């Protein structure tokens, strides 16, 4: 889980700078970043890092505000922080 988390963090960091991409590449990069943030949140939840998981979910929701997975995982993180 730790290795997967590191990989997702690296990819998400690389995709933080997508402003220079063209239309199709930008959309694909946004989708990939969303997937990485969601997977990062899942890893963090498994590790019990609820505050960081909530942050990853917030980042995913910035990309897609209607992401059911992000909303669900953010709720899991909030429940874990209680």
HELIX and SHEET records of a PDB file:
HELIX    1   1 UNK A    2  UNK A   14  1                                  13    
HELIX    2   2 UNK A   23  UNK A   47  1                                  25    
HELIX    3   3 UNK A   50  UNK A   63  1                                  14    
HELIX    4   4 UNK A   68  UNK A   81  1                                  14    
END                                                                             
